[in-house]
Amino acid sequence: MSDAVLLDPDVWSRTTPFGARLRDVVTDRFVADGLRLRAYPNADLRRRPIDAKVNHGGVYLLQDLPGLRAAESSDGSDADWAAVTTLPFLLVFDDPAARYLPFSLSPALPVRGLFGVDDGSSPPRPAPDIPLYSSPTRPPPDACAVIRAELHEAASGAPAAWALVRASIAGTVVATGIADALGRLALFFAFPEPPRPPLTSPPPAVAEPVWPVDLQAFYLRPDPVPEIPDLATVLAQVAHPCRLLDTLSPPVELPAQTVAYHRETTVRSMASSTPPSPYLFIEAA
């Protein structure tokens, strides 16, 4: 990124080595308040971090980064970018209000243009951004369906930390979420349009609409389990699809779950047993 300020008669130009928008995957809106993004030079957590600032366009900017003075003083031309030497940085995101899960990224800076992470959106996003995933403690957004689960490995019983889960209705993905370090998951998505009642006289009694939702998990056990995961590593779990289990013995795959208006859905394995399991078990890859 670059910006220029006109000074009479010269033009002073400064290149910003990092800029990114943070997007809530539930609302599909950019979030520009209450979040914290820090950069650690040389990916060293012992170094003093540099805090990102947010401009009027909702872009998080990192400036005055060690080792990048020459790049920041350039005019952002093609020739200057061709001569840039990049340096490793660790970017750590967290939300003091606990609406979103923390994550880290390890880009080489500077980056030309807005920085983005490929979250597998189809069709691809028109402009790069960084997705934000809901924490299990986030209050549900208005008019959203809610699916909750505590994911644990079937073999070890350990929490399936940072597992990736997608919810689909009629083959269309309606929500993507990530479990936290304890395996706790919250999926939020807008309710589909309810079916229209038939045109009869008198009109029939209208039952509360429900939707069958299919859940698909992707998981590769991290060792050790990080307190703050690398977002690219978490999203790369799509290469490791796993089975969510309805029963453990014998292992039977979880069927479609029913979601209804104004009711949260909690998904568990062995839900009909006495007492029911508190967990949703996953076959780890």
C-alpha positions as CSV (number, residue, x, y, z in Angstrom):
1,M,0.0,0.0,0.0
2,S,1.1,3.6,-0.5
3,D,-0.1,7.1,0.3
4,A,1.1,10.5,-0.7
5,V,0.9,13.9,0.8
6,L,1.3,17.0,-1.5
7,L,4.0,19.4,-0.2
8,D,4.6,22.6,-2.3
9,P,6.4,22.0,-4.6
10,D,7.4,18.4,-3.8
11,V,5.4,15.2,-3.3
12,W,6.3,13.1,-0.3
13,S,5.4,9.5,-0.6
14,R,5.2,6.7,2.0
15,T,4.6,3.1,1.5
16,T,2.7,1.1,4.1
17,P,4.2,-2.4,4.4
18,F,1.0,-4.1,5.5
19,G,-2.7,-3.3,5.2
20,A,-5.7,-5.7,5.6
21,R,-9.4,-5.7,6.2
22,L,-10.9,-8.1,8.8
23,R,-14.2,-9.7,7.8
24,D,-16.8,-11.3,10.0
25,V,-17.7,-14.6,8.1
26,V,-21.2,-14.6,9.7
27,T,-22.3,-11.1,8.8
28,D,-19.9,-10.7,5.8
29,R,-19.0,-7.2,7.1
30,F,-15.7,-5.7,7.8
31,V,-14.9,-5.1,11.5
32,A,-12.9,-2.0,12.4
33,D,-13.5,-1.7,16.1
34,G,-12.4,-3.4,19.3
35,L,-9.8,-5.7,17.7
36,R,-6.1,-6.0,18.2
37,L,-3.5,-6.9,15.6
38,R,0.2,-6.9,16.6
39,A,3.4,-7.6,14.6
40,Y,6.5,-9.3,16.0
41,P,9.7,-8.7,14.1
42,N,11.5,-11.8,13.0
43,A,8.5,-13.8,14.2
44,D,10.0,-13.5,17.7
45,L,7.5,-13.2,20.5
46,R,10.2,-11.9,22.8
47,R,10.5,-8.8,20.7
48,R,8.4,-5.7,21.4
49,P,5.3,-5.8,19.2
50,I,4.1,-3.1,16.9
51,D,0.4,-2.4,17.1
52,A,-1.7,-1.9,14.0
53,K,-3.7,1.2,13.5
54,V,-7.1,1.4,11.7
55,N,-7.7,4.1,9.0
56,H,-11.0,5.7,8.1
57,G,-11.6,2.9,5.5
58,G,-11.5,0.2,8.1
59,V,-8.1,-1.0,7.0
60,Y,-5.6,-2.2,9.6
61,L,-2.2,-0.7,8.9
62,L,1.3,-1.6,10.2
63,Q,3.9,1.1,9.9
64,D,7.4,1.9,11.3
65,L,8.4,-1.8,11.1
66,P,12.1,-2.6,12.0
67,G,14.2,-3.3,9.0
68,L,11.7,-1.9,6.5
69,R,12.6,1.8,6.6
70,A,13.8,1.8,3.0
71,A,10.6,0.1,1.8
72,E,8.4,2.5,3.7
73,S,10.3,5.5,2.3
74,S,9.8,4.4,-1.3
75,D,7.1,5.8,-3.6
76,G,5.5,2.4,-4.2
77,S,6.5,2.3,-7.9
78,D,7.0,-0.9,-9.8
79,A,10.8,-0.4,-9.7
80,D,10.8,0.2,-6.0
81,W,8.7,-3.0,-5.4
82,A,11.1,-5.0,-7.6
83,A,14.0,-4.0,-5.3
84,V,12.2,-4.7,-2.0
85,T,13.8,-7.2,0.4
86,T,11.1,-8.9,2.6
87,L,11.5,-9.8,6.2
88,P,9.6,-12.4,8.3
89,F,7.0,-11.2,10.8
90,L,4.5,-12.9,13.1
91,L,1.1,-11.2,13.2
92,V,-1.1,-12.1,16.2
93,F,-4.8,-11.2,16.3
94,D,-7.0,-11.2,19.3
95,D,-10.3,-9.8,20.3
96,P,-10.5,-8.4,23.9
97,A,-14.3,-8.7,23.8
98,A,-14.0,-12.5,22.9
99,R,-16.3,-12.3,19.9
100,Y,-13.8,-13.9,17.6
101,L,-11.2,-16.6,18.0
102,P,-7.5,-15.5,18.1
103,F,-5.1,-16.5,15.3
104,S,-1.7,-15.8,14.0
105,L,-0.2,-15.4,10.5
106,S,3.4,-15.4,9.3
107,P,3.8,-13.3,6.2
108,A,7.0,-11.8,4.8
109,L,6.6,-8.0,4.7
110,P,6.2,-5.7,3.0
111,V,3.1,-6.8,1.0
112,R,1.9,-4.9,-2.0
113,G,-1.8,-4.1,-1.9
114,L,-4.2,-5.4,0.7
115,F,-3.2,-8.6,2.4
116,G,-5.6,-11.5,2.3
117,V,-6.1,-15.1,3.3
118,D,-7.8,-17.7,1.1
119,D,-10.7,-19.2,3.1
120,G,-12.0,-21.3,0.3
121,S,-14.9,-19.0,-0.5
122,S,-16.8,-20.0,-3.7
123,P,-16.9,-17.9,-5.7
124,P,-13.6,-16.3,-4.6
125,R,-13.8,-13.0,-2.8
126,P,-13.6,-9.9,-5.1
127,A,-10.9,-8.4,-2.9
128,P,-8.4,-9.9,-0.4
129,D,-9.3,-9.9,3.3
130,I,-8.7,-11.8,6.5
131,P,-11.7,-13.9,7.8
132,L,-12.8,-13.7,11.4
133,Y,-14.4,-16.8,13.0
134,S,-16.8,-16.7,16.0
135,S,-15.7,-17.8,19.4
136,P,-18.1,-20.1,21.4
137,T,-18.8,-17.2,23.8
138,R,-20.0,-14.8,21.1
139,P,-23.6,-13.6,21.6
140,P,-25.6,-14.9,18.6
141,P,-26.2,-12.2,15.9
142,D,-29.8,-11.2,15.3
143,A,-32.0,-13.6,13.2
144,C,-29.3,-16.3,13.1
145,A,-29.5,-20.0,13.6
146,V,-27.1,-21.4,16.2
147,I,-25.4,-24.8,16.3
148,R,-23.2,-25.6,19.2
149,A,-21.0,-28.6,19.9
150,E,-18.0,-29.7,21.9
151,L,-15.7,-31.7,19.6
152,H,-13.6,-34.5,21.1
153,E,-11.4,-37.1,19.4
154,A,-13.1,-40.5,19.4
155,A,-9.9,-42.4,19.9
156,S,-8.2,-40.3,22.6
157,G,-11.1,-38.4,24.1
158,A,-9.0,-35.2,23.9
159,P,-10.6,-32.0,22.7
160,A,-10.4,-31.5,18.9
161,A,-8.7,-28.2,19.2
162,W,-9.0,-25.8,16.2
163,A,-11.1,-28.3,14.1
164,L,-12.8,-26.8,11.1
165,V,-16.5,-27.4,10.6
166,R,-18.9,-26.6,7.7
167,A,-22.7,-26.6,7.8
168,S,-24.6,-27.2,4.6
169,I,-28.3,-27.1,3.7
170,A,-29.3,-28.9,0.4
171,G,-25.7,-29.1,-0.6
172,T,-24.9,-25.4,-0.1
173,V,-22.5,-24.3,2.6
174,V,-24.2,-21.9,4.9
175,A,-21.6,-21.6,7.7
176,T,-18.0,-22.3,8.5
177,G,-16.6,-22.3,12.0
178,I,-13.6,-23.3,14.0
179,A,-13.5,-25.0,17.4
180,D,-11.5,-23.3,20.1
181,A,-8.6,-24.8,22.0
182,L,-11.1,-26.8,24.1
183,G,-13.0,-28.1,21.1
184,R,-16.0,-25.8,21.7
185,L,-17.7,-24.7,18.5
186,A,-20.4,-22.2,17.6
187,L,-21.8,-22.0,14.1
188,F,-24.1,-19.0,13.2
189,F,-25.9,-18.5,9.9
190,A,-29.0,-16.6,8.6
191,F,-32.2,-18.6,8.5
192,P,-33.2,-19.7,5.0
193,E,-36.5,-18.4,3.6
194,P,-39.3,-20.6,5.1
195,P,-41.4,-22.5,2.6
196,R,-44.6,-20.8,1.5
197,P,-47.8,-22.4,2.7
198,P,-50.2,-23.7,0.0
199,L,-52.9,-21.4,-1.2
200,T,-56.0,-23.0,0.2
201,S,-59.1,-21.8,1.9
202,P,-59.2,-21.9,4.8
203,P,-55.4,-21.6,5.1
204,P,-53.7,-24.6,6.8
205,A,-52.2,-24.3,10.2
206,V,-48.5,-23.3,9.7
207,A,-46.0,-25.5,11.5
208,E,-42.7,-24.0,12.7
209,P,-40.3,-24.4,9.8
210,V,-37.3,-26.7,10.2
211,W,-34.2,-27.4,8.1
212,P,-32.0,-30.4,7.9
213,V,-28.4,-29.4,8.2
214,D,-25.4,-31.5,7.3
215,L,-22.2,-31.0,9.3
216,Q,-18.7,-31.8,7.8
217,A,-15.5,-31.7,9.9
218,F,-11.9,-31.3,8.8
219,Y,-9.2,-32.0,11.4
220,L,-5.6,-32.8,11.7
221,R,-4.5,-33.1,15.3
222,P,-1.9,-30.4,16.2
223,D,1.0,-31.5,18.3
224,P,1.5,-29.6,20.5
225,V,-1.8,-27.8,20.7
226,P,-1.1,-24.1,20.2
227,E,-2.7,-21.5,22.4
228,I,-3.1,-19.3,19.3
229,P,-3.2,-21.2,16.0
230,D,-1.8,-20.3,12.7
231,L,-4.9,-19.4,10.6
232,A,-3.4,-20.8,7.3
233,T,-2.7,-24.1,9.0
234,V,-6.3,-24.3,10.4
235,L,-7.8,-23.6,7.0
236,A,-5.5,-26.1,5.3
237,Q,-7.3,-28.8,7.3
238,V,-9.8,-29.0,4.4
239,A,-7.4,-31.5,3.0
240,H,-8.2,-33.8,6.0
241,P,-12.0,-34.5,6.0
242,C,-13.1,-36.5,9.1
243,R,-16.3,-38.3,10.2
244,L,-18.5,-36.9,13.0
245,L,-19.9,-39.8,14.9
246,D,-23.5,-40.4,16.1
247,T,-22.3,-43.5,18.0
248,L,-18.9,-44.8,19.0
249,S,-19.6,-48.5,19.2
250,P,-20.2,-49.3,16.4
251,P,-18.9,-46.1,14.8
252,V,-21.9,-44.6,12.9
253,E,-21.7,-41.3,11.0
254,L,-23.7,-38.4,12.3
255,P,-27.0,-37.9,10.4
256,A,-28.4,-34.5,9.3
257,Q,-29.3,-32.3,12.2
258,T,-32.6,-30.3,12.5
259,V,-32.5,-26.6,12.9
260,A,-35.6,-24.7,13.9
261,Y,-36.5,-21.0,14.4
262,H,-35.6,-19.4,17.7
263,R,-34.0,-22.5,19.1
264,E,-30.3,-23.3,19.5
265,T,-29.2,-26.7,18.3
266,T,-26.7,-28.6,20.4
267,V,-25.1,-31.5,18.6
268,R,-23.9,-34.5,20.6
269,S,-22.9,-38.1,19.9
270,M,-25.1,-40.7,21.5
271,A,-27.7,-38.0,22.1
272,S,-30.4,-40.6,22.9
273,S,-28.4,-42.5,25.5
274,T,-28.9,-42.1,29.2
275,P,-27.1,-39.9,30.2
276,P,-26.4,-38.3,26.9
277,S,-22.7,-37.7,25.9
278,P,-21.6,-34.0,26.4
279,Y,-19.4,-34.3,23.4
280,L,-19.6,-34.7,19.6
281,F,-16.9,-37.2,18.7
282,I,-14.7,-36.9,15.6
283,E,-12.6,-39.5,13.9
284,A,-9.2,-37.8,13.7
285,A,-7.2,-38.2,10.6
